[in-house]
Structure formats: structure tokens, C-alpha cells
Amino acid sequence: FSSPTDYCKPCPSDAACPVGTTLETLVLPRGFWRASFSSAELTECRAFGGDGQAGQARCVGNVDPGEASGRRVQEAGLDYCADAFAGPECQLCREPNHYLDADGAACNECVAVGTAAGRMAGTALGLCVAFGLVALAYSVQRGQTEWRKERFIGLPLRIADRTGDAIYKIGLIPKFKILFGFYQVCLVLSTTYSARLPAEYT
């Protein structure tokens, strides 16, 4: 070219540019992603926690035919994602009914709604029964001293007496209700009110 700088640009940071490289054929290392063949902006895939390798597990860079596991090379090069992932920074799961785990390294299958509801209902019922039995036993023995002198059951009963008295004296139950209400409001801020707390509070 008579004016090579008009056509040849510096290689983007973190990319590799062998001889003859064009914008479409930029070589992306593992752990990076770009939006399309016409973009020179590389994005490092975040780990979202874990050991810091989740971004490299999702974003494989330029996949060669031997690593594409049956996918077309053009498709693999376009999204730069491992087989199970897709989308920006490879944060989406290709398979339906799957979600990205907390570490951002794997796609897990969603639990069926009926199964999850059954587990929650069973757990809640079991806790209610357990607490109900404990409360019944405690109320029956509330004014009596025989069980409180026993070697094993006496200590928990005496601790329960003192804890109950302390909770009543300092008014802990109303405070707990206020705290629980605040937690419920914070929980729906983003979904219901489209508001977010500052990063230092989340």
C-alpha cells in the first residue's frame, strides 16, 4: 500500500495478530470475547467468584476445529464460547432449562417447579412440627423444676428460660419484625421498583 497506516491498525490489546491478520480473523486468547467479527474491542470474561478461572472455562477464544466438538468453526469463532455457553461474555446457557452457577463456570439444570415446591413444603412442614413439639414440651414444663434438674434436658431448658426472658425484656420480637420487613423491601427493590442499592451495601 502507498499509505499502509490508513489500512493497517495496531493489534488490539490482548489479541494476537499473526501476519495477514484482518479484523475478522483476530486471534482471541482463552478468557476473552468480542461482540462480532467487525469489533476490535475485546472483553475479558468475568469469573463471578470461585477460583478466578470461570471466565476462561466459558470463553475459549478462537476455537479450532479440533476443539469445536462438532460445531461449525464459523459459529465457534463468532461467539468465542465453549459448547455449553452463549451470549455476551458467554454468560448464557445454550440448553433450555439451564442456568449459570454462582461461580460462572458451569451450566446447571433447573430444578422442576413441582420438585422445588415439594422440597420447600416438606422442609417447612418438618420445621413447623419440630418447633411445635419443642414449644409444647417447653410450655408443659414451664413452671416445673423436675426436668430442669435433669442432667441432659435440664441445661437446655434453663437456657431457654433465660433466652425467653431476655427476648421479652429487650423487645427483640418487634425489632426482628422490622428487620425482616426491611429485608423483604430490599429483596424486591430491583425487580419491583427498578432500583439498586450502592455496591458497598450489596
RODOSE-480650 format. One record per residue: residue number from 1; residue in one letter; x, y, z of N, C-alpha, C in turn. Coordinates in Angstrom, 2 decimals. Each point is the difference from the previous one (the first is absolute). Example, Ala and Ser with C-alpha at 12.3 -4.5 7.8 and 13.67 -1.06 7.14 Angstrom:
<recs>
REC pos code    n.px    n.py    n.pz   ca.px   ca.py   ca.pz    c.px    c.py    c.pz
REC   1    a   13.19   -5.69    7.80   -0.89    1.19    0.00    0.90    1.20    0.00
REC   2    s   -0.35    1.05   -0.72    0.82    1.19    0.06   -0.77    1.09    0.73
</recs>
This chain:
<recs>
REC pos code    n.px    n.py    n.pz   ca.px   ca.py   ca.pz    c.px    c.py    c.pz
REC   1    f    0.83   -1.19    0.00   -0.83    1.19    0.00    0.87    1.25    0.00
REC   2    s   -0.49    1.04   -0.64    0.73    1.26    0.02   -0.12    0.67    1.37
REC   3    s   -1.12   -0.21    0.68   -0.21    0.56    1.34   -0.43   -1.13    0.94
REC   4    p    0.95   -0.82    0.47   -0.37   -1.19    0.79   -0.71    0.35    1.30
REC   5    t    0.30    1.15    0.61   -0.65    0.33    1.26   -1.49    0.29   -0.16
REC   6    d   -0.44    0.26   -1.24   -1.43    0.21   -0.22   -0.76   -1.32    0.03
REC   7    y    0.71   -1.10   -0.20   -0.65   -1.30   -0.08    0.42   -0.93    1.14
REC   8    c    1.22    0.09    0.46    0.53   -0.88    1.04   -0.04    0.73    1.34
REC   9    k   -0.70   -0.58    0.93   -0.17    0.60    1.32    0.76   -0.83    1.04
REC  10    p    0.35    0.60    1.13    0.66   -0.76    1.06   -0.89   -1.14    0.49
REC  11    c    0.63   -1.08    0.37   -0.74   -1.16    0.49   -0.66    0.37    1.33
REC  12    p   -1.29   -0.31    0.18   -0.67    0.32    1.26    0.70   -0.64    1.18
REC  13    s   -0.08    0.66    1.13    0.59   -0.55    1.22   -0.62   -1.36    0.32
REC  14    d    0.84   -0.93    0.39   -0.37   -1.37    0.40   -0.30   -0.91   -1.19
REC  15    a   -0.04    0.52   -1.22   -0.21   -0.85   -1.17    1.35   -0.36   -0.61
REC  16    a    0.00   -1.00   -0.86    1.20   -0.38   -0.74   -0.26    0.25   -1.48
REC  17    c    1.00    0.51   -0.69   -0.16    0.36   -1.40    1.15   -0.59   -0.82
REC  18    p   -0.09   -1.26   -0.41    1.02   -0.56   -0.88    0.03    0.75   -1.33
REC  19    v    1.00   -0.27   -0.80    0.12    0.64   -1.31   -1.24   -0.30   -0.83
REC  20    g   -0.56    1.03   -0.60   -1.18   -0.17   -0.84   -1.31    0.09    0.76
REC  21    t    0.05    0.38    1.26   -1.22    0.07    0.80   -0.88    1.16   -0.45
REC  22    t   -1.29   -0.24   -0.05   -0.98    1.06   -0.25   -0.85    0.16    1.25
REC  23    l   -0.88    1.00   -0.03   -0.87    0.22    1.14   -0.86   -1.24    0.27
REC  24    e   -0.41   -0.66   -1.07   -0.85   -1.18    0.16    0.75   -1.19    0.58
REC  25    t    1.32   -0.07   -0.24    0.75   -1.19    0.41    0.89    0.24    1.22
REC  26    l   -0.31    1.02    0.79    0.75    0.22    1.23    0.03   -1.27    0.84
REC  27    v    1.12   -0.27    0.61    0.13   -1.17    0.86   -0.23    0.42    1.44
REC  28    l   -1.07   -0.51    0.60   -0.33    0.31    1.38    0.50   -1.11    0.92
REC  29    p    0.71    0.35    1.07    0.43   -1.03    0.95   -1.16   -0.49    0.84
REC  30    r    0.21   -1.11    0.65   -1.02   -0.53    0.91   -0.28    1.02    1.10
REC  31    g   -1.28    0.18    0.30   -0.41    0.94    1.03   -0.46    1.34   -0.53
REC  32    f   -0.03    0.15   -1.35   -0.44    1.27   -0.59   -1.12   -0.25   -1.00
REC  33    w   -0.79    1.06   -0.25   -1.17   -0.08   -0.88   -0.14    1.33   -0.72
REC  34    r   -0.56   -0.04   -1.21   -0.37    1.24   -0.69   -1.35   -0.18   -0.66
REC  35    a   -0.67    1.11   -0.27   -1.39   -0.06   -0.43   -0.17   -0.54   -1.41
REC  36    s    0.94    0.29   -0.89   -0.14   -0.45   -1.39    1.35    0.05   -0.68
REC  37    f    0.04   -0.51   -1.24    1.24    0.03   -0.78    0.44    1.43   -0.32
REC  38    s   -0.92    0.95    0.04    0.33    1.38   -0.37    0.38    0.85    1.21
REC  39    s    0.11   -0.61    1.16    0.33    0.74    1.21    1.47   -0.23    0.37
REC  40    a    0.68    1.10    0.33    1.38   -0.09    0.45    0.11    0.10    1.52
REC  41    e   -1.13    0.07    0.66   -0.01    0.13    1.46   -0.15   -1.38    0.65
REC  42    l    0.98   -0.40    0.77   -0.01   -1.28    0.69   -0.47    0.18    1.44
REC  43    t   -0.84   -0.92    0.45   -0.52    0.04    1.36    0.50   -1.21    0.76
REC  44    e    0.59    0.23    1.17    0.44   -1.13    0.82   -1.20   -0.59    0.72
REC  45    c   -0.17   -1.30   -0.11   -1.14   -0.68    0.60    0.19   -0.10    1.51
REC  46    r   -0.97    0.49    0.75    0.12    0.04    1.45   -0.24   -1.36    0.62
REC  47    a    0.56   -0.17    1.19   -0.08   -1.29    0.68   -1.20   -0.10    0.92
REC  48    f   -0.51    1.13    0.52   -1.13    0.01    0.94    0.30   -0.78    1.28
REC  49    g    1.25   -0.07    0.43    0.33   -0.74    1.20    0.74   -1.28   -0.34
REC  50    g    0.02   -0.93    0.93    0.71   -1.26   -0.23    1.50    0.20    0.00
REC  51    d    0.70   -0.79   -0.80    1.46    0.06   -0.01    0.56    0.95   -1.06
REC  52    g   -0.85    0.76   -0.65    0.46    0.96   -0.99    0.19   -0.57   -1.39
REC  53    q   -0.24   -1.30   -0.17    0.18   -0.63   -1.31   -1.31   -0.18   -0.76
REC  54    a   -1.11    0.47    0.59   -1.29   -0.21   -0.65   -0.08    0.69   -1.34
REC  55    g    0.57    1.20   -0.10   -0.03    0.72   -1.28    0.70   -0.76   -1.09
REC  56    q    1.10   -0.65    0.31    0.72   -0.78   -1.00   -0.73   -1.30   -0.33
REC  57    a   -0.77   -0.50    0.96   -0.78   -1.21   -0.28   -1.13    0.28   -0.97
REC  58    r   -0.61    1.19    0.10   -1.10    0.36   -0.89    0.49    0.50   -1.35
REC  59    c    0.97    0.90    0.04    0.47    0.67   -1.22    1.28   -0.70   -0.48
REC  60    v   -0.09   -0.70   -1.11    1.14   -0.81   -0.46    0.81    0.72   -1.06
REC  61    g   -0.36    1.23   -0.34    0.72    0.70   -1.05   -0.31   -0.57   -1.37
REC  62    n    0.99    0.03   -0.90   -0.19   -0.55   -1.34    0.11   -1.52    0.06
REC  63    v   -1.14   -0.68   -0.12   -0.02   -1.46    0.09    0.43   -0.58   -1.33
REC  64    d    0.95   -0.93    0.04    0.39   -0.66   -1.25   -0.89   -1.21   -0.24
REC  65    p   -0.01   -0.56   -1.20   -0.91   -1.10   -0.30    0.13   -1.17    0.95
REC  66    g    1.21   -0.24    0.54    0.17   -1.14    0.88   -0.65    0.19    1.35
REC  67    e   -0.27    1.27    0.39   -0.59    0.27    1.29   -1.46    0.40   -0.10
REC  68    a   -0.53    0.08   -1.20   -1.36    0.52   -0.17   -1.07   -1.01    0.33
REC  69    s    0.36   -1.27    0.17   -0.95   -1.04    0.38   -1.21   -0.04   -0.92
REC  70    g    0.22    0.05   -1.29   -1.09   -0.16   -0.95   -0.64    1.29   -0.45
REC  71    r    0.27    1.13    0.68   -0.59    1.26   -0.44    0.76    0.54   -1.20
REC  72    r   -0.69    0.79   -0.81    0.68    0.63   -1.13    1.06    0.95    0.49
REC  73    v    1.13    0.08   -0.69    1.08    0.87    0.41   -0.45    1.45   -0.02
REC  74    q   -0.82    0.37   -0.97   -0.46    1.37   -0.08   -0.81    0.38    1.24
REC  75    e   -0.85   -0.94    0.44   -0.82    0.29    1.18    0.88    0.10    1.24
REC  76    a    0.96   -0.91    0.12    0.89    0.03    1.17    0.81    1.28    0.01
REC  77    g    0.47    0.43   -1.15    0.79    1.22   -0.05   -0.83    1.23    0.25
REC  78    l   -1.29   -0.04   -0.31   -0.85    1.17    0.14   -0.30    0.30    1.46
REC  79    d   -0.32   -1.03    0.80   -0.36    0.29    1.38    1.11   -0.29    0.99
REC  80    y    1.05   -0.70   -0.43    1.16   -0.26    0.84   -0.35   -0.71    1.30
REC  81    c   -1.09   -0.76    0.01   -0.47   -0.65    1.22    0.21   -1.50   -0.06
REC  82    a    0.17   -0.61    1.16    0.02   -1.45    0.09   -1.37   -0.54   -0.37
REC  83    d   -0.09   -1.30   -0.21   -1.22   -0.60   -0.55   -1.26    0.29    0.82
REC  84    a    0.13    0.08    1.32   -1.19    0.14    0.84   -0.47    1.44    0.13
REC  85    f    0.77    0.98   -0.53   -0.27    1.41    0.29   -0.26    0.80   -1.28
REC  86    a   -0.59    1.18    0.19   -0.28    0.91   -1.12   -0.19    1.40    0.56
REC  87    g   -0.16    0.98   -0.91   -0.33    1.35    0.41    1.20    0.82    0.44
REC  88    p   -0.25    1.25    0.42    1.08    0.88    0.45    0.81   -0.61    1.14
REC  89    e    1.32   -0.01   -0.17    0.90   -0.60    0.98   -0.35   -1.46    0.27
REC  90    c   -0.76   -0.61   -0.90   -0.39   -1.41    0.13   -0.71   -0.25    1.32
REC  91    q   -0.87    0.91    0.39   -0.69   -0.12    1.28   -1.33   -0.73   -0.10
REC  92    l   -0.42   -0.35   -1.21   -1.27   -0.70   -0.17    0.24   -1.47   -0.26
REC  93    c   -0.95   -0.82    0.35    0.09   -1.44   -0.23   -0.70   -0.34   -1.31
REC  94    r    0.64   -0.83   -0.80   -0.59   -0.38   -1.30   -1.23   -0.89    0.19
REC  95    e    0.07   -0.93    0.95   -1.10   -0.92    0.19   -1.15    0.68    0.73
REC  96    p   -1.23   -0.28   -0.41   -1.14    0.56    0.74   -0.08   -0.62    1.39
REC  97    n   -0.65    0.70    0.90   -0.21   -0.48    1.36    1.32   -0.19    0.75
REC  98    h    0.99    0.85   -0.31    1.28   -0.02    0.70    0.34    1.43    0.45
REC  99    y    0.83    0.12    1.03    0.42    1.30    0.51    1.49   -0.02    0.32
REC 100    l    0.60    1.20   -0.02    1.42    0.14    0.31    0.19   -0.02    1.51
REC 101    d    0.92   -0.83    0.49    0.18   -0.11    1.44    0.65    1.25    0.58
REC 102    a    0.08    0.07    1.32    0.47    1.20    0.68    1.45    0.33   -0.34
REC 103    d    0.81   -1.00   -0.28    1.40    0.24   -0.36    0.16    0.39   -1.46
REC 104    g   -1.04   -0.18   -0.79    0.07    0.34   -1.42    0.82   -0.96   -0.82
REC 105    a    0.14   -1.24    0.47    0.86   -0.96   -0.69   -0.76   -1.15   -0.64
REC 106    a   -1.28   -0.18    0.33   -0.73   -1.15   -0.52   -1.48    0.33   -0.10
REC 107    c   -0.68   -0.73   -0.88   -1.45    0.11   -0.13   -0.66   -1.20    0.69
REC 108    n   -0.88    0.30    0.93   -0.70   -1.05    0.74   -1.45   -0.05   -0.43
REC 109    e   -0.57   -1.18    0.06   -1.40   -0.17   -0.39   -0.91    0.54    1.09
REC 110    c   -1.02    0.73   -0.40   -0.95    0.56    0.96   -0.83   -1.12    0.62
REC 111    v   -0.26    0.13    1.27   -0.85   -0.97    0.69   -1.45    0.24   -0.41
REC 112    a   -0.74   -1.07   -0.25   -1.40    0.14   -0.38   -0.77    0.75    1.08
REC 113    v   -0.96    0.81   -0.44   -0.76    0.82    0.93   -0.70   -0.86    1.05
REC 114    g   -0.58   -1.10   -0.44   -0.70   -0.88    0.94    0.95   -0.61    1.01
REC 115    t    1.19   -0.40   -0.45    0.98   -0.58    0.91    0.47    1.02    1.02
REC 116    a    0.30    1.21   -0.47    0.46    1.05    0.92   -1.09    0.36    1.01
REC 117    a   -1.24    0.11   -0.48   -1.10    0.33    0.91   -0.21   -1.10    1.03
REC 118    g    0.12   -1.25   -0.44   -0.16   -1.12    0.92    1.08    0.00    1.07
REC 119    r    1.23    0.27   -0.41    1.09    0.04    0.98   -0.22    1.12    1.02
REC 120    m   -0.39    1.18   -0.51   -0.22    1.12    0.91   -1.15   -0.28    0.96
REC 121    a   -1.08   -0.57   -0.53   -1.15   -0.29    0.85    0.36   -1.06    1.04
REC 122    g    0.75   -1.03   -0.41    0.40   -1.04    0.95    0.91    0.54    1.08
REC 123    t    0.95    0.85   -0.41    0.90    0.60    0.99   -0.75    0.89    0.97
REC 124    a   -0.90    0.83   -0.53   -0.78    0.90    0.86   -0.88   -0.79    0.96
REC 125    l   -0.63   -1.07   -0.51   -0.86   -0.81    0.86    0.81   -0.68    1.10
REC 126    g    1.16   -0.54   -0.38    0.85   -0.66    0.99    0.45    0.97    1.09
REC 127    l    0.39    1.22   -0.40    0.42    0.99    0.98   -1.15    0.41    0.92
REC 128    c   -1.18    0.16   -0.59   -1.17    0.38    0.81   -0.32   -1.08    1.03
REC 129    v    0.04   -1.25   -0.42   -0.29   -1.10    0.91    1.05   -0.06    1.11
REC 130    a    1.28    0.14   -0.39    1.07   -0.06    0.99   -0.12    1.13    1.02
REC 131    f   -0.18    1.23   -0.50   -0.13    1.13    0.91   -1.27   -0.10    0.84
REC 132    g   -1.05   -0.55   -0.60   -1.24   -0.17    0.76    0.17   -0.97    1.15
REC 133    l    0.69   -1.10   -0.24    0.24   -0.97    1.06    0.88    0.59    1.10
REC 134    v    1.04    0.73   -0.41    0.87    0.64    0.99   -0.79    1.02    0.82
REC 135    a   -0.81    0.82   -0.67   -0.79    1.01    0.71   -1.00   -0.65    0.95
REC 136    l   -0.60   -1.12   -0.44   -0.97   -0.69    0.86    0.69   -0.56    1.24
REC 137    a    1.15   -0.65   -0.21    0.72   -0.55    1.15    0.44    1.10    0.95
REC 138    y    0.43    1.12   -0.56    0.46    1.11    0.85   -1.16    0.61    0.78
REC 139    s   -1.15    0.17   -0.68   -1.14    0.61    0.69   -0.53   -0.91    1.12
REC 140    v    0.04   -1.32   -0.23   -0.46   -0.93    1.03    0.89    0.08    1.24
REC 141    q    1.30    0.18   -0.24    0.95    0.02    1.11    0.35    1.41    0.46
REC 142    r   -0.74    0.99   -0.44    0.36    1.39    0.26    0.12    0.30    1.49
REC 143    g   -0.86   -0.35    0.80    0.06    0.34    1.42    0.55   -1.09    0.88
REC 144    q    0.45   -1.07   -0.59    0.46   -1.15    0.78    1.52   -0.05    0.04
REC 145    t    0.51   -0.60    1.06    1.45   -0.03    0.20    0.60   -1.39   -0.14
REC 146    e   -0.85   -1.03   -0.09    0.54   -1.36   -0.03    0.92   -0.22   -1.19
REC 147    w   -0.48    0.34   -1.20    0.81   -0.22   -1.21    1.23    0.89   -0.02
REC 148    r   -0.10    1.17    0.62    1.13    0.92   -0.03    1.16   -0.46    0.89
REC 149    k   -0.26   -0.98    0.83    1.07   -0.56    0.82    0.64   -1.22   -0.64
REC 150    e   -0.61   -0.47   -1.11    0.57   -1.17   -0.68    1.35    0.36   -0.62
REC 151    r    0.81   -1.03   -0.20    1.37    0.22   -0.45    0.05    0.52   -1.43
REC 152    f   -0.77   -0.61   -0.90    0.11    0.33   -1.42   -1.04    1.03   -0.45
REC 153    i   -1.24   -0.16    0.41   -1.05    0.90   -0.47   -0.07    1.28    0.83
REC 154    g    0.56   -0.03    1.19   -0.10    1.15    0.89    0.70    1.24   -0.53
REC 155    l    1.23   -0.18   -0.49    0.77    1.16   -0.49   -0.69    0.70   -1.16
REC 156    p   -0.47   -0.72   -1.05   -0.71    0.70   -1.09   -1.25    0.72    0.48
REC 157    l   -0.73   -0.59    0.97   -1.20    0.67    0.49    0.34    1.27    0.76
REC 158    r    1.06   -0.03    0.79    0.41    1.20    0.74    0.48    1.09   -0.96
REC 159    i    0.72   -0.41   -1.05    0.44    0.97   -1.01   -1.20    0.60   -0.72
REC 160    a   -1.00   -0.85   -0.31   -1.21    0.50   -0.66   -0.74    0.99    0.88
REC 161    d   -0.05   -0.28    1.32   -0.65    0.94    0.93    0.68    1.36   -0.04
REC 162    r    1.31    0.00    0.11    0.74    1.26    0.03   -0.08    0.74   -1.33
REC 163    t    0.06   -0.78   -1.11   -0.10    0.63   -1.32   -1.36    0.65   -0.20
REC 164    g   -1.07   -0.72    0.40   -1.34    0.56   -0.13   -0.19    1.26    0.82
REC 165    d    0.54   -0.01    1.21   -0.11    1.20    0.84    0.76    1.17   -0.61
REC 166    a    1.21   -0.28   -0.55    0.80    1.07   -0.60   -0.69    0.57   -1.23
REC 167    i   -0.57   -0.87   -0.83   -0.71    0.46   -1.20   -1.18    0.88    0.37
REC 168    y   -0.71   -0.38    1.04   -1.16    0.78    0.42    0.42    1.35    0.56
REC 169    k    1.08    0.03    0.77    0.43    1.25    0.66    0.50    1.03   -1.01
REC 170    i    0.75   -0.45   -1.00    0.58    0.97   -0.95   -0.91    0.23   -1.21
REC 171    g   -1.14   -0.65   -0.04   -0.93    0.20   -1.11    0.57   -0.44   -1.33
REC 172    l    0.61   -1.19   -0.03    0.68   -0.46   -1.21   -0.97   -0.36   -1.13
REC 173    i   -1.17   -0.49    0.35   -0.95   -0.44   -1.05   -0.44    1.17   -0.89
REC 174    p   -0.40    1.16    0.57   -0.33    1.13   -0.90    1.18    0.44   -0.85
REC 175    k    1.20   -0.01    0.59    1.19    0.38   -0.78    0.23   -0.98   -1.14
REC 176    f   -0.21   -1.27    0.27    0.17   -1.00   -1.05   -1.02    0.19   -1.12
REC 177    k   -1.22    0.35    0.35   -1.03    0.24   -1.02    0.39    1.18   -0.89
REC 178    i    0.54    1.06    0.62    0.44    1.15   -0.79    1.14   -0.39   -0.94
REC 179    l    0.96   -0.77    0.51    1.13   -0.43   -0.81   -0.47   -0.90   -1.15
REC 180    f   -0.93   -0.89    0.29   -0.50   -0.89   -1.04   -0.76    0.78   -1.07
REC 181    g   -0.77    1.02    0.41   -0.69    0.83   -0.98    0.98    0.77   -0.88
REC 182    f    1.09    0.50    0.60    1.03    0.70   -0.77    0.64   -0.94   -1.01
REC 183    y    0.26   -1.23    0.42    0.59   -0.99   -0.91   -0.94   -0.28   -1.17
REC 184    q   -1.29   -0.12    0.25   -0.96   -0.25   -1.08   -0.01    1.15   -1.00
REC 185    v    0.06    1.24    0.50    0.02    1.16   -0.90    1.26   -0.02   -0.86
REC 186    c    1.16   -0.26    0.62    1.27   -0.04   -0.75   -0.02   -1.10   -1.05
REC 187    l   -0.68   -1.08    0.31   -0.01   -1.15   -0.91   -0.71    0.32   -1.31
REC 188    v   -0.99    0.88    0.03   -0.78    0.29   -1.21    0.32    1.37   -0.58
REC 189    l    1.06    0.65    0.49    0.32    1.33   -0.51    0.27   -0.02   -1.50
REC 190    s    0.83   -0.95   -0.44    0.38   -0.01   -1.41   -1.10   -0.52   -0.90
REC 191    t   -0.78   -0.99    0.45   -1.02   -0.60   -0.85   -1.30    0.81   -0.03
REC 192    t   -0.38    0.56    1.12   -1.28    0.72    0.08    0.16    1.49   -0.23
REC 193    y    1.06    0.60    0.56    0.16    1.45   -0.06    1.12    0.44   -0.95
REC 194    s    0.69   -0.97   -0.62    1.11    0.30   -0.93    1.04    0.90    0.65
REC 195    a    0.28   -0.25    1.25    1.00    0.77    0.75    1.08   -0.94    0.51
REC 196    r    1.20    0.54    0.19    1.12   -0.79    0.48    0.68    0.70    1.16
REC 197    l    0.44   -0.79    0.97    0.77    0.53    1.11    1.43    0.24   -0.45
REC 198    p    0.71    0.93    0.63    1.42    0.18   -0.34    0.79   -1.29    0.18
REC 199    a    1.09   -0.12   -0.74    0.77   -1.25   -0.01    0.50   -0.37    1.39
REC 200    e    0.32    1.00    0.86    0.53   -0.33    1.32   -1.03   -0.63    0.91
REC 201    y   -1.30    0.06   -0.37   -1.05   -0.60    0.83   -0.48   -1.34   -0.55
REC 202    t    0.55   -0.44   -1.11   -0.47   -1.25   -0.62    1.11   -1.01   -0.05
</recs>
